[in-house]
Amino acid sequence: MKEISGGITSVKGIKATGIHCGIKKSKSDLALIVSEPMAVASGVFTTNKLKAAPVIVSMEHIKSGRCKGIIVNSGNANACTGRGGYKDSKEIVKLIAKELKTSPKSILIASTGKIGTPLPIDKIKKSIPLLVKSLSSSGGKKAAEAILTTDTMIKERAIEYNYDNKAIRIGGIAKGSGMIFPKMATMLSFITTDVSIKDELLKKALKRSVDKSFNMISVDGDTSTNDTVICMANGCAGNKLIDRAGRGFKLFQEALDFITLHLAKRIVRDGEGATKFIEVKVQGARSKRDAKRVASFIANSNLVKTAFFGEQANWGRILSAAGNAGVDLDFGSISLYLNGYKVVERGIVSYKEDTDLIEVMKKKEIKILLNLGKGDKEESVWTTDLSHEYIKINAEYIS
Amino acid sequence: MKEISGGITSVKGIKATGIHCGIKKSKSDLALIVSEPMAVASGVFTTNKLKAAPVIVSMEHIKSGRCKGIIVNSGNANACTGRGGYKDSKEIVKLIAKELKTSPKSILIASTGKIGTPLPIDKIKKSIPLLVKSLSSSGGKKAAEAILTTDTMIKERAIEYNYDNKAIRIGGIAKGSGMIFPKMATMLSFITTDVSIKDELLKKALKRSVDKSFNMISVDGDTSTNDTVICMANGCAGNKLIDRAGRGFKLFQEALDFITLHLAKRIVRDGEGATKFIEVKVQGARSKRDAKRVASFIANSNLVKTAFFGEQANWGRILSAAGNAGVDLDFGSISLYLNGYKVVERGIVSYKEDTDLIEVMKKKEIKILLNLGKGDKEESVWTTDLSHEYIKINAEYIS
């Protein structure tokens, strides 16, 4: 497995583009990703009960397991827009399908941006011919740009590995305005691969991969109206079809996991106003579920996050947050390390001076290791601190 | 029922005081509340799995249903302090009991402040004689001061009502550094009354009252290591004992509810860095549980809270937060009003200009009314916006 340059268009048979259609003032806001041969596809969508129109349309269309292309706009989420919003998403999909000479069912759609305002559908419609015309096998970066909102950098990655004497590639792009842990800003990711794989196995691999990556930077059930991850696999690598959970599947899963985890961490690093990248690893739990729950409560706590921003020796907030997870805990069996610095060991407070701890807190990368001393299961989640900049961005940005 | 001046010492047979013992630099940090006759008492304590030492001690002692006094320190939470912390709380209680010539079991204890640092027990011990000596039937305000941490104002209230031809009084004090919704800063409240009531009825009344007040400004299960509410009733009013759920009980419940709801709202208003007081009322739910859950998700959302701080027309964030509560919702049946201004009615976006909505958002008191259109149950919760000042306070304050 080796990293290669580029993102979604580093994969054979994939073209993409991004243009400015006028939803945003001047930045690009409309992306299209197309596979030359019809691809198999799988998606993971928001669990929010108020799903945006594009999510509803994509969930309908992906049932077929086939996908020719994905159209994405940023700047307007087309969420809380009722029947009109649904019709708009359907119409866009229909127009793209017509241009690509394919069935509307094979087109998926995603949106991100302001909630509750009708899509400027005419601007999008007018731009579709140009959008399709500008598709290019080097257009991945343009697509990566056009899906951003408050992100400060594009997120793309590609890798290559060998199987069945073929070079197989996976590429991905993502957007996620930093939030994530403070819930509900939209996360989008689109992954392409030229592997040949059966649709139900792609589905299985994607679900697993998302659970270990994008779902570890957000908390169970806390998702925006628009969250979407789609993976399309077009078979252009020419490997023999992966149709069972053997070696070929295992290799693909590993490569896919690499891409999704990389993109998930990139989203955290680009967190709104983030000044620190924080890994919360919970060990010694009775179950993986317990470990994830405790880690999520810590990573979600505004008090923990502001403590890291302030670089203060407030480790008690970490334990207090852990105690709120509803998981059985004893202070006497708990150990806590910050970047390897021992703070508490089996209920004994081990650090000597606040100043030592403040030195640790000054680092840009923080690893919180909490051992519950109850079992042998572990999980990690990733988050950021909570800064003045976060408040500024979210108080001023309309989304 | 009429409001009277003062707080806990407006109640017959109650003395209180607050002094500086040296846990904090210069502000008062040690409070004592004593009932001349032995009182019946009930308490509601944190559900956090890592309960602070004073909480564990108070939970043991309150089993008897009797209480002579409550000792409270601020500046140090005595949480995550292991066996040593437990012994410290026990020792303080013993010393107070000795001074008051009562059993240690009749003394309750609470602490709030920094987690994980041993109590400066010598400072407290040394101050106990002075503390007891300074008890006064006008010392309520001093106690109200001595329990504060990042609070900017004391919180006390008292009322009087008639029953059985007797004037019955209830007084209360509280502290809660604003947080609350962003979880886990400590909330303390101590309520005194001269009513004569059976201990199990006091317990019932307090539980109900806390559920409608303090539990409506915090979210189920999200509590600090130290949260404590205690009510003591000493019978000095001389009414015939309330020993069943009749008229006397009903009147007491109403009066107690008035005090707890008042104190709870005062805690929100004094929220860390709060610039707005926000009521979230959810109507039209299938159950009260659904209503509370949706309201809590809205009130808990950093994106909603920063939108109000920024005074932007980001109403979509309110619906997105609602959609995360796991409660069945349809955009088509939802109505949303902000201070009576119609934003969405049964899925139709009704407001015309963002500028209209921005006018509403500029108000200091905001009422979010969300009707789910699914049933006839409703609940309200109270919260604040999330401001730069919140980040500043929590990044710099060590607690």
Interface residues (C-beta under 8 A of the other chain):
Chain A: N48 K49 L50 K51 A77 A79 C80 T81 G82 R83 K114 I115 G116 M179 P182 K183 M184 A185 G221 D222 T223 S224 T225 S301 N302 L303 T306 A307 F309 G310 E311 Q312 A313 N314 W315 G316 R317 L319 S320 A321 A322 G323 N324 A325 G326 V327 D328 L329 F331 G332 V344 G347 I348 V349 D354 L386 S387 H388 Y390 I391 K392 N394 A395 E396 Y397 I398 S399
Chain B: N48 K49 L50 K51 A77 A79 C80 T81 G82 R83 K114 I115 G116 M179 P182 K183 M184 A185 G221 D222 T223 S224 T225 S301 N302 L303 T306 A307 F309 G310 E311 Q312 A313 N314 W315 G316 R317 L319 S320 A321 A322 G323 N324 A325 G326 V327 D328 L329 F331 G332 V344 G347 I348 V349 D354 L386 S387 H388 Y390 I391 K392 N394 A395 E396 Y397 I398 S399
